[in-house]
């Protein structure tokens, strides 16, 4: 039976400190799953080989192999790492009270060994990105956002204080590419969201999104070498329950890889 709320009841809830969305969201649940590569795992060449004197700043950037981190697959279970999983939209009034404000006011975007860390980053609009570096050379962080102004800053050698980016004014529909123009193999992806229901798959390709309002939602699953794995995956969340999507397959045929990128 559907619950009905009178105007007076809703007014009372607001006066008591609860938002309308909280009143109408009867409960919260979670969604879990695993993104797996369906097919043989491609063997990609490293971005920079150890000892390659031809690259920029070889004493730092070629001190060790710089692996290709654009498709990271666990050979034990074919789980795909660094896949973005997030709600397309959400009713702001229904966001769980404990998630309405980000726990951390700042998120750190670092670089070490001529590689960005993390490779995939989620940023809420109430958070500030602090760009740092552990490398003894200069880098730059150049963002290619669509709905927000692009930023391009130089980060100095061994800068552990970092540079603060201005907060984003709009959410992005898709993850945005981030590059270092000085060392062009350095790439990462940032997703700017206006809600807390976004995550990135772990080393096993697994993900979990907690405290989702009960009801039906549209889930986006996106990987940089593929694009949309799922553009609008419908998920139903039950109050105090967990919806397990189990394995979500990413066909290897959809992975965009040039023959020259494959290791022999």
N, C-alpha and C positions, 0 to 999 in steps of 0.2 A: 504494500500500500504506500502511495506517495505521501510524503509529509508536506503539509500546507502551513505556510507562515503568514499570519495576518500582518497588516501594516503596523499595528500597535506592538506586535511581538518583535518585529524587526527593529522598530524604533527603540524598544527596550533593550535589545541586544546591543545596538550601537551605543546607547547611553551607558551601558554596562561595560563598554570597552572592547566589544567584539565587532569585527567588520561583517557586513552582510555576507561576503564570500565565505567567512568562517562558519556562519550559521547554516548556509546552504550546503556546504561540503560536509556530508555526514560522516565521512571517514577517509582514511588514507591507507595506501598499500604500496607495494614495491614491484618493480619489474627487473628481471634478471635474464641473462642470455649469454651466448658465446658466438662470436663471428669466426668462422673457420674457412680456410681456403679449400675450395673443391677442385682438386687436381694436384699435379706434381708441382712442388715448390720450385720456382725459378731460382737459379743461382746467379745473382747479380755481381758484377765487378765492384770492387771497392771504389769509392769516390776519389781517394788519393792513396797511392801505394807508398808504403814505408820507404824512405830514402829517395823519393822522387825529387830531384834537384830542380826540375823545371817548374814546379808550382810556386806560387807566391808564398814568401816566408817559409821556406822548407824546414828551417831549424825547428819551427814549432809545428807547422801543418803536416810535415812529412816525418815527424818523429815516430809515428806509428801509422798503421793502416787506418784510414778513415772509411768506415763501412758505409754502404748505401742503406740509409734508414727510411727509404720511401716505401718499402714493403718488407716488414719484419714479421716473419712467420716462425712459430715454434715447431721444430721438426717432430716433436713428440706427440703433438695433438693437432697440428695444422692451425692452431689459433693465431689470429692476425692481431698484432699489436697496433696501437695508435689509430684506431678507428673511432670517429666521432659518433656518439649516440645521443640524441637530444629530442625533446619535444618541439614540434613545429611552432605551436602556440600554446598558451595556457591562460586561464582566467586568473588575473593577478590577485583578485580577492580570495581565491581558493587556495593560494599557496600556504603551505603549513607555516604556522606562526614561527617555529624555530628556524625557518629557512628564508624568511622575508628579507633578512639582512645577511650579507656574506660574513662568514666567521672571520676571514682574513681580509683586512682592508687593502693589502698589497699582495701581488703575486710576482715571483721572481723569474725572469727570463735570462738565463746565463749562457756562457760559452766557454768551452774548454777543449783543447786539442783541435781547434778550428772546426768545432761542431756545436750546434745550438743544443741547449738543454733547458727545458724539455723540447722534444721534437713537435709535440702536439700540446696545445695549451687552451684551456677554457677560461674566459674572462667575463665576469659579470660587470654590468655597467656601474655598479657602486665600488668597483675595485680599480686600483692603480697598478699598472705594470712598471716594475723596476728592472731595467736592463743592466746586467753586470757582466764582468769578464774575468776569467782566471788566466787568460793567455797573456804572454809578455809582448804582445803586438796589438796594433789597432784593428778593430773591426767596425763595421757599421750595421745598424739594424734598420732595414727599409721595409715598411709595411705596405701591402697592396690591398687595403680594404676598399670596399665598393661604396658603402653608404656613409662611412666616416672618412674624414680627410686622411690621406696617407702621411706617414711620418718617416723621417730619415735622419738618424742621429749617428754621430761617431762616438764609439765607446773606447776610451783609452786603455792602454796596457795595464793589466792587473787592477782594474777599477772594481774594488769590492764595495764601494759606496753606491755606485750605480747612478743611472739617469732615470728620472721618473717621467713616464709618458703622461700626457693629459688624459683624463678619463674619456671614455668613448660616449658619444651623445646618442648613438643609435645602435640597435642590435644589427647583426649581420645575418643574412639568410643562410650563408654558407661559410665554412672556414676560409680565412683569408691567408694568402701566402706571405711569408716573411723571408727576406733574403739578406745576405751580406754581399754587397757589390764588389768588395775587395777580394773576397774568396767565394767565387760564384757557385761552388758546389754546396755551400752552406744554405740550407733551406729549412723552414719550419712552417707550422700552420697555427693560426690563432682563430678561435671561434668566440665572437662577442655575443653574449646572450643577455636577456632582460629578465631571466628567471633562474631558479636553481636546478632545474631538471635537465642537466646535461652532464655527460661523462665521456671518458675515453677508455677503450679496451686495454686490459693489462697484458702482460707477457704471455698469458694463456688465451688471449682473445676474449676474456670474460668481462662482463660489465654488470653493474647494478645501479638502479636509480631508486632512491628511497623516498618515502613520504609523499607519494603522488596522490592527488585528489582522486577519490574513487570515480569510476565512470570510464568513458571511452576517450582515448587520446590517439593522436597521430605522431608516430615516431619516425625521425629521420636517422638514417645510418649512412655515413659518408666516409670514403677512403680516398686519399689523394691520387692514387694511381687508377682509380676506377670512377670516382665521382659518386653518384648515388648507388649504394648497395640496395637501399630501400628508400624511396622518396616519401611515402606516406604509409607506413606500416601501422595498421590499426591494432591497438592493444586495449584490452579491457582490464581495468584495475578494480579489485574488490577491497572493501574496507577490511583492514587488519589481515589482508592476505598478500600472497606473493604470486605474481604471474610469471612463470618461467617460459620464455620463448625458445628455450633449448638452443639448438644449433641453427644459426643463420648462415647459409652458405654463400660464399663469395666465389663465383666461378673464375677459375684462373684464366679462361678465355677472355674475360672482360678487363683483365689487368693490362694496362698500356705499357708495353716494354718493347723497345727497339732491339733488334738482333745484336747491335753493337754494344748493348749494355750487359749482355750475358757473358759470364765467365766461361772460359774454355774448360 
